[in-house]
Each structure stands twice: as structure tokens, then as C-alpha cells.
């Protein structure tokens, strides 16, 4: 079966809205360079609010200070508009109108208090009190949050929705696909896969027991694009002889943990994902993410990270 045939088969199962969303995401491209190799990625979300920490760490100094300055101006503009809702709220306002209220807001937010302009109505005093409180809280919270954000690394690793179990090189293999959505370099990444399920001891006690599942490759020197994590189910595996029914009856679950060093921050980061028995697809395989175009350029389509098909 060719890649195009697989794609058509997958799209046939989607609704019109899902196909439109997939096409919209696929148009989001980014060029990644791995040494002399160029890879074009498709389909990764670009929601800045989901990854403010990474953008703040990787942005250049001019862009970083421009963003902080823009936030400062917007906040003062909002309070200037609020001040202008009152009747002559500010004494000795200069210049008249919005800009006078704006400059007074700057003085109030910074608790400078030059003394020329000051609140002269009850409404203005209330607004100034609120703004001073907001300003002091903003500085304290912003300082604390910035310290916490910059000292606490966060990973953005995508995990496939389903675990697949099927043949690989003649052996029954459990496979999980993960991708680095940030597309920076995670150095010396390591993966650990564990099975947890209810078991009955020889004395008849029921307890939750944890089993380590050995991986074909548990380490990745440079985790940038995607990683296919595989566990061979043989006589030494805790999953040997397991069936969908037995996993559901024992309330089993899989826990995948990926850790590594973020090359941007030089800090260790950790990401974890859990899978339930109904999220395991038996006799399935993942669709390919990577393909090469006519010009010999590699592409990786993350819109297909969850796509599977029967073996």
C-alpha cells in the first residue's frame, strides 16, 4: 500500500470539519536544519500562550524588551481610559485628554508621584488606589513568576493518542510514537516504559504492581523531530500472553516517561503520558510521518502523528 493510498484511506474516515482542520494545520510549515540536512515540518500548533517560557528564553533581547514595553504601554492605556470615564478626575492634568490621563497612569503605576497631577475626586482616588495595588502586585507577581518560569523547564512533547501492537521484524512489538513539538534539541533523551496493573499475590491479596518494560532503544542522543519507542513482547515481557480483555480486567495502564537536557536552557526536563487499555490498538501500525519530495527535501507531517492502520 503506498503512502498516498494510506492517506486517502485515513482521510475517508474523517468528517469535513476534521479534514479542513487537518489541511489548515498542514499549511503551517517550519524549516529545521540538522547539520547539513534540511527538514520541513508540517502541522505543529503555534499557540504562543502555550509556550511563553520558551519564546521568552529564545527571543532576542530587542524583541524581549519590546514585548515588555508593549505590555507596559497597554496596561497604562487601559487605566487612562478608565480615568477618563470620570468627571474632571485629575487636578492639573497636562496635557488635557487621553495623554494627560496616560502620563498620570504611568506615575501612579510606578508610584512615582511627582505631585503636579493628583486625584481630586472620589472616583479618581478609587481608580488610583486600584491601580497602585495592581502595579505593586504586578511587579511582585511578575518578578516571582518570571523567576519560577525561567528556573523551571517545560517540555513540549507530543504523544500519539494510541499505543499500537503489531509485528516488527517477525516479533510482536508494542510501539509508541512521540514528537518534539518545540523542535529544539533535547540532548541525551531517555525513555522509560512501565506497566501497572492489579495482581493477586500467593496469599490472595490484590495489589497494584509495577513492571518495567524493556525498550529496543531507551536513549536518543538528539531528540529533535520524532521518536518511535518500541518494546518487544516475548517470554521475558510482563505483557507476554496479555489480551485486551485481560488488560481491561486488571485495570492496567502504561506509563511512558521521557527525560532529557534542553540544549536551550541546559536544564533537565521531563514529560509523561499515560495510556489505558482502550487506548491500545492490537494488530495495528502507525502511518509514516516522514516523506521525501521530488527535490529530495525531507518533510515530516505531524498532522499524522495519531494516524494508524490495521496490519
N, C-alpha and C positions, 0 to 999 in steps of 0.2 A: 504494500500500500504506500503510495507516495505521500509527501508532506502536504501537497495541495489537496489530495483526496481526504487526508485526515482532517485538514482544516475545514473543508466543506462539510464533512460529517459532523464536526463539532458545532459549526455554526447552525446547522439544521436543527439542533436541539435547543437553540436559544430563541427567546422572544425577540420581537422587533426592537424593543427598548434595550434589551441586553446587547443585541448586535450593534445598535447605534452607539451605546456607551463603549463597547469594545473598540469600535472604529475611532471614536473620539480619543480614547486613551492611546491607541496605537500611533496616532499622529504626533504624540509627544515624543520627540527624539532627543537624544543626547549622545555626543561622541566621547568615548572613553579610549584612552591610549594606554596600552600595556606594553611598555618598551617600544618596539618598532611596530607593534600590532595595533590596528585601529578597529574598534568595535562600536557599532551604532546600536544603541539600546532604544527600545520602544515600550511605551505603556506604563512607565512608572509615574505614580502620582506626584504632583508638585504643589503640595499644600504647605506654604511657608509656616503657618501656625503650628503644624505638626512637628516641626523640626527647627524651632527658633534657635535652640542651642547650637546646632551645627552651623547654621548660617551666620550666627554671631561669631563663632570661632573661625570660620573660614573667610569671612568678608574682609576686604582690605580696610585699612584704617580710615581712609576718606569716606568710604561707604558706611562704616560703622558709626562714625561721628555724625554723618549726615542723617542717619536714621534716628539717633538720639536727639539731634537738634530738631528734626521734624516732629517727633513726639512732644517735645517741649513747646514748640510753637502751637501745635494743635490743642494741647491742654489749656494754654493761656487764651487761645482764641475762644474756646468753649466758655471759659469763665468770663471773658469780656462780653460775650453775647448775653450771658446771664445778668451781668451787672447792668447792661443797657435796658433790661426789662423794667427796672425801677424808675421812679420819678426823681431826676436830679440826685442820684445816689452818691456821687463823688464830689467832694469840695475841691475847688481849684483845679478842676480837670483841664489838662492841656496836653495835646490839642483836644478840641471837642469831638465827641462822637466815638466811633469804634476804637480808633487808635489810642485815644486817651484812656479808654477802659482797658485796652490791651496792655499798655505800659503799666497801668496801675495793678493789673493782674500779675504782671511779671514781678513787680515789687512785693506784692502780697505773697505770691507763691514762694518767693525766695526769702521771705521775712526780712527784707532789707529795710523798708520803712524810712524813706528819705524825709518824710514829714510834710512835703508840699501838698501832695494829694492824700486825702484821707476820707474814710466813710463818714457821711453826715446824715444818713437816715438809718432807721432801724433795719430796713431791708438790706442796705449795703453792709451794715455790721454783721448781719446773719450770713450773707454771702461770703464776706471776708473771713469770718470765723470758720465756715466750712472749707474755704479754700486753703487757709493756713493749716487746718487739720489734714486736708488731703495732701498738701505739699509736704508736711512733716512725715506723714505716713508713707507717701510715695518714695521719699528719699530713703527712709528706713527700710521699707519693704524691697525697694529696688536694689539697694545695696545687699541685703540678705539674700534675695532671690538670685541676683547675679553671681554672688559668691557660691551659692548652692548649685546653680546651673553649671558654672564653669568648673566646679570641683566634682561634679557627678556626671560621668559619661553616660550617654544613652546610645543604644544600638537601634538601628532600623533594619531589621532582618525580616523578610517576608517568608512565611512558611506556607507550603501548599495546604489546601483545605483537607486533603485526604492522604492517608498512607496507602501505598499500593503494595500488594504482594503478588509476585509472579515469577516466572523463570528468568534467570540471568546466568548465562554460560552453563546451562544444564543444572543449575541449583535453584531451589525455591528461595527467593530473596525478598526481604522487606525493604522498601525504598521510600525515602522521604526527601523531598526537594526543598531547598532553601535558597534565598537570593539576598544579596546585599543591596537594599533599596537606596542607600546613601551613595553607593558606588565609589566610596573611598577605599583605601587599602586597610584591611584588618589582617595584621601580621600574626603568624603562628596561631591561627584559629584552631580550636579543638572542639570536638563534638562528643557528647555522651548521651546514650540512649538507654532508658530504663523502662522496665515493665513492672507495674504494680497491680496486684490482684489479690482477691481474698482466697486464702487457702486454709485447709483444715489440717491441724497437726496430728501426730500419732495419738495424742491424748484426747483428741476430739475438740480442741479449741480452734475457733475461727479467728484468723488474724490477717491483717494486710501485710503482704510480703513483697519486698522489692528485689528485682533481679536486674543485674547489669547485662545488657545485650552487646556483645562484641561487634565492632564495625569493621568493614573491609578496609576503610581508611578513616581513622579517627582524627587526623590532623590535616590542616590545609595551610601551606606556607604563606599564601597570599590570597585571601578571600575577598574578591572584588566583584565578581559577577554572580555566579550561581554555584551551588554545591549540591551534588546528589549523594545522599548519605544512605549506605546500604548495610544491611545485616543479613547474613546467610542463616537460614533456618535449617539446621541439621540436628544430629542427635545431641550435640552439646548445648543447643539453644533452649531457653526457657519456653519458647514458642513452639517447640517441636511437638507435633500432634495436636496443636490447638486448632479450633474451628471457630467460625463466627458465633456459633451457639455457646461454646464453652467459654469464650471470652466475655460474652454478654452475661452468662450465668455467674461468672466470678467477679463481675463488676470491674473488669480490667481496664487499664489505661496505659498509654505510652507517654513518657516524658522525655522530650528532646531538649538538651541544653547546648548552646553554642557560646563559647567564650573566646576572646582574643584581644589583642592590643590594637587600639585605634592609632593609626600612624599620624593622624592629625593632632591628637591630644596627648599621645604617648601614655594613655591610660587604659587599664583593662576594662572591657565592657562585657556584659552578659545578657543573653536573650534566651527565653524559654518558651516552649509551646507544648500543650497537652493535647492528646488525641484520645477519643473514646472509641469503643468497639464499633459503633455505627459509622465511624469516620475512616474505617479500614476497608479498602476495596480489594477483594480477592480476585486473582487472575486478571489483573489489570496492569497497565504500564503508563508512564507519563508520555505526553506528546513532547516532541523536541522543541526546545526554546531557540536553539542556535541554528542559523542557516547562513549560507553564503550567496551573495547576489552575482550577477553576470560579470561585474567588475572585480570580483574576488574580495569584496569587502564583507566582513563578518557582521551579522546582525543578531541581536538577541531580543526576543519578543516576550516581555514579561506579562502581557495580557493572557498568555497561555500557561502561566505557572501552575494553574489549578487543573488544567485540561488532562484528562486521562482517556484511555480507550481499552476495551477488553483485549486480552492477548489472543 
